[in-house]
Amino acid sequence: MKKAVIIGSGLGGLATALRLITAGYSVTILEKNKTPGGRLNQLKLDGFKFDIGPSFMSMTYETEELFRSCGIPLSLELKELDPLYQVFFEHQPHPYRIWKDLSILEEEFAGIEPHLKTKVERYLAQGRKIFNNTEAPLIKSNVYGLTDFLGKIARRDITLLPYLFRNMWQEVERNFSSREAKVIFSLVSFFLGATPFETPAIYSLLNYVEFRHNGYWGVQDGMYRIIEELEKILRDKGANFIFETEVKEVLEENNRATGVKDQNGRRWEADVFVCNADAASFRGLILKRPQYSPCRLDKMHWGFAPFTIYLGVQGKIENAMQHNYFLGNNFKGYARKFLSSSASPERPYYYVNVASKACPGYAPPGCESILILCPVPDLRFKKNWTDKDNFADNIINDFSKRVHFNVMKNTLTRKILTPEDWESMFNLYRGSGLGLCHGLFQIGYFRPKNKDEKLGNFYYVGASTVPGTGLPMVIVGSKLTFERIIQDHGPLS
Ligand SMILES: Cc1cc2nc3c(=O)[nH]c(=O)nc-3n(C[C@H](O)[C@H](O)[C@H](O)COP(=O)(O)OP(=O)(O)OC[C@H]3O[C@@H](n4cnc5c(N)ncnc54)[C@H](O)[C@@H]3O)c2cc1C
């Protein structure tokens, strides 16, 4: 039986492990932390539970495909969101609820954006065209060299080319007149770790995904159920999990990896290695590849870093839904200046997930479990977070005012994770929460590849390799990596 060692137990690592073990490989998973899941993890604190990062997902058919292709019934209960979320603007009395039914959505924007339904329909039709043109050939296919990549692009609908060179903000400006509609429809760029001013307009396909294609979904009993389920299935199939084990060195001979060594010098050998640690920084910091030296890594475009606050609160917050955005009045100025600044902003923009609204088991009766996520500059720009408590207080006070509930006074438990914590917990380069961004020169052929340039039996999976970041993309990535391994080494059963 051939042996595979997986470095890291994030969603990408576990999904690849499942595909490999189903194909007959013996699988060992080495994980730096005490629990599996990586960014898709769970925090338990004083009777409260929190999803530490992801709180919803799209393209759920990719999760279904993963289970189905491995012959396992999907035991997770997925719950569709509608409304998708609500958005609070500063000094406006009511939030905008974002419904998938465009007639209801139009009522939300009455007096703000005339003919919203017609405009959104036109905008989404374009997003659909982009999605259908790119999903199979570009997102869900391996790239075999520059000629292959350019050929795939050249065969796309030529009328879509300008979307590669315009940004998301320019795109929403072409479609909507009100500030509110423009801001709301450009929020999807933050899911890719960047502002709409630097994200190519091609990603307006994500609006089509959220409204029409498959929508957004939560998981009954919390997002961490995905990881619990994968861990259980893998253990039942004989996978070996080894925690608190950080790979520090890759041993090689004749352009093949022969083994990996952890922080204590313990060594594992295998026929095939799959690295689920960040595909760019692992090459630079562990494999010491000159093209990924720290200096070069710092010049790459990394997704914003998360500043996250976890609050267990006494009382029910009636004005909050499960998914909420809190924005100010100067989106352009905020996005342009703050995300590459060394100072904390006075009026931050942030997202709030009140998980207890959908998962009662996340909080004791009569309480709420809250995650606040504020996108902040990565550690290249803001190097320390000694002001973390002030920054958190500032956000919590703002949140309290906007939902008319004294969150600060009713907080029973609280934990903060700064970019420094995110970096050290999961080896996220400079604390970037989403990994490498998705500009023209960091996608497809130009993204760190899922097969190592030098070592013939060493592969990568996860947010910073192809196709990109986000839970469904990482699952698609596991299929692409698996395909590569099977092409190179063959199935075993
Ligand atoms: C705050 C936040 C919110 C998000 N929200 C959403 C959302 O709502 N929906 C969505 O779809 N996506 C969301 N994302 C993105 C999503 O979480 C990621 O794209 C995805 O989880 C990445 O999975 P991965 O497999 O690439 O890697 P990771 O989750 O990073 O897993 C990698 C694993 O490898 C381990 N590791 C690293 N180095 C080593 C080493 N040397 N040796 C051993 N182990 C190692 C790490 O500890 C980690 O467990 C969010 C991300 C963040 C940070």
The ligand as an SDF file (V2000), in Angstrom:
LIG
                    3D

 53 58  0  0  0  0  0  0  0  0999 V2000
  -11.7900   35.0360    9.8800 C   0  0  0  0  0  0  0  0  0  0  0  0
  -12.0720   34.2250    8.6410 C   0  0  0  0  0  0  0  0  0  0  0  0
  -13.3710   34.0950    8.1800 C   0  0  0  0  0  0  0  0  0  0  0  0
  -13.6370   33.3380    7.0350 C   0  0  0  0  0  0  0  0  0  0  0  0
  -14.9360   33.1850    6.6220 N   0  0  0  0  0  0  0  0  0  0  0  0
  -15.2180   32.3730    5.5830 C   0  0  0  0  0  0  0  0  0  0  0  0
  -16.5780   32.0810    5.2490 C   0  0  0  0  0  0  0  0  0  0  0  0
  -17.5180   32.5490    5.9060 O   0  0  0  0  0  0  0  0  0  0  0  0
  -16.8090   31.2520    4.1850 N   0  0  0  0  0  0  0  0  0  0  0  0
  -15.7810   30.6960    3.4510 C   0  0  0  0  0  0  0  0  0  0  0  0
  -16.0510   29.9540    2.4860 O   0  0  0  0  0  0  0  0  0  0  0  0
  -14.4770   30.9490    3.7770 N   0  0  0  0  0  0  0  0  0  0  0  0
  -14.1840   31.7500    4.8110 C   0  0  0  0  0  0  0  0  0  0  0  0
  -12.8750   31.9750    5.1750 N   0  0  0  0  0  0  0  0  0  0  0  0
  -11.7920   31.3620    4.3630 C   0  0  0  0  0  0  0  0  0  0  0  0
  -11.5670   29.8890    4.7510 C   0  0  0  0  0  0  0  0  0  0  0  0
  -11.4880   29.7770    6.1430 O   0  0  0  0  0  0  0  0  0  0  0  0
  -10.2790   29.3850    4.1570 C   0  0  0  0  0  0  0  0  0  0  0  0
  -10.1940   29.6760    2.7700 O   0  0  0  0  0  0  0  0  0  0  0  0
  -10.1190   27.8670    4.3290 C   0  0  0  0  0  0  0  0  0  0  0  0
  -10.5510   27.4370    5.6050 O   0  0  0  0  0  0  0  0  0  0  0  0
   -8.6670   27.5180    4.1200 C   0  0  0  0  0  0  0  0  0  0  0  0
   -8.4740   26.1460    4.3120 O   0  0  0  0  0  0  0  0  0  0  0  0
   -7.0520   25.4990    4.0260 P   0  0  0  0  0  0  0  0  0  0  0  0
   -7.2640   24.0320    3.9290 O   0  0  0  0  0  0  0  0  0  0  0  0
   -6.4040   26.1670    2.8890 O   0  0  0  0  0  0  0  0  0  0  0  0
   -6.0760   25.8610    5.2040 O   0  0  0  0  0  0  0  0  0  0  0  0
   -6.1020   26.0950    6.7850 P   0  0  0  0  0  0  0  0  0  0  0  0
   -7.4590   26.1690    7.3260 O   0  0  0  0  0  0  0  0  0  0  0  0
   -5.1950   27.2210    7.0380 O   0  0  0  0  0  0  0  0  0  0  0  0
   -5.4190   24.7610    7.3280 O   0  0  0  0  0  0  0  0  0  0  0  0
   -4.0350   24.5480    7.2600 C   0  0  0  0  0  0  0  0  0  0  0  0
   -3.6320   23.6760    8.4450 C   0  0  0  0  0  0  0  0  0  0  0  0
   -2.2420   23.3880    8.3490 O   0  0  0  0  0  0  0  0  0  0  0  0
   -1.6510   23.5180    9.6500 C   0  0  0  0  0  0  0  0  0  0  0  0
   -0.2260   23.7950    9.4420 N   0  0  0  0  0  0  0  0  0  0  0  0
    0.3310   24.9090    8.9260 C   0  0  0  0  0  0  0  0  0  0  0  0
    1.6700   24.7750    8.8470 N   0  0  0  0  0  0  0  0  0  0  0  0
    1.9560   23.5280    9.3130 C   0  0  0  0  0  0  0  0  0  0  0  0
    3.1680   22.7970    9.4900 C   0  0  0  0  0  0  0  0  0  0  0  0
    4.3700   23.3030    9.1380 N   0  0  0  0  0  0  0  0  0  0  0  0
    3.0950   21.5390   10.0120 N   0  0  0  0  0  0  0  0  0  0  0  0
    1.8970   20.9980   10.3800 C   0  0  0  0  0  0  0  0  0  0  0  0
    0.7220   21.6610   10.2530 N   0  0  0  0  0  0  0  0  0  0  0  0
    0.7570   22.9120    9.7110 C   0  0  0  0  0  0  0  0  0  0  0  0
   -2.4110   24.6650   10.2840 C   0  0  0  0  0  0  0  0  0  0  0  0
   -2.3000   24.6210   11.6930 O   0  0  0  0  0  0  0  0  0  0  0  0
   -3.8460   24.3880    9.7790 C   0  0  0  0  0  0  0  0  0  0  0  0
   -4.5400   23.5320   10.6590 O   0  0  0  0  0  0  0  0  0  0  0  0
  -12.5690   32.7190    6.3220 C   0  0  0  0  0  0  0  0  0  0  0  0
  -11.2640   32.8600    6.7910 C   0  0  0  0  0  0  0  0  0  0  0  0
  -11.0090   33.5910    7.9390 C   0  0  0  0  0  0  0  0  0  0  0  0
   -9.5960   33.6990    8.4510 C   0  0  0  0  0  0  0  0  0  0  0  0
  1  2  1  0
  2  3  1  0
  2 52  2  0
  3  4  2  0
  4  5  1  0
  4 50  1  0
  5  6  2  0
  6  7  1  0
  6 13  1  0
  7  8  2  0
  7  9  1  0
  9 10  1  0
 10 11  2  0
 10 12  1  0
 12 13  2  0
 13 14  1  0
 14 15  1  0
 14 50  1  0
 15 16  1  0
 16 17  1  0
 16 18  1  0
 18 19  1  0
 18 20  1  0
 20 21  1  0
 20 22  1  0
 22 23  1  0
 23 24  1  0
 24 25  2  0
 24 26  1  0
 24 27  1  0
 27 28  1  0
 28 29  2  0
 28 30  1  0
 28 31  1  0
 31 32  1  0
 32 33  1  0
 33 34  1  0
 33 48  1  0
 34 35  1  0
 35 36  1  0
 35 46  1  0
 36 37  1  0
 36 45  1  0
 37 38  2  0
 38 39  1  0
 39 40  1  0
 39 45  2  0
 40 41  1  0
 40 42  2  0
 42 43  1  0
 43 44  2  0
 44 45  1  0
 46 47  1  0
 46 48  1  0
 48 49  1  0
 50 51  2  0
 51 52  1  0
 52 53  1  0
M  END
$$$$
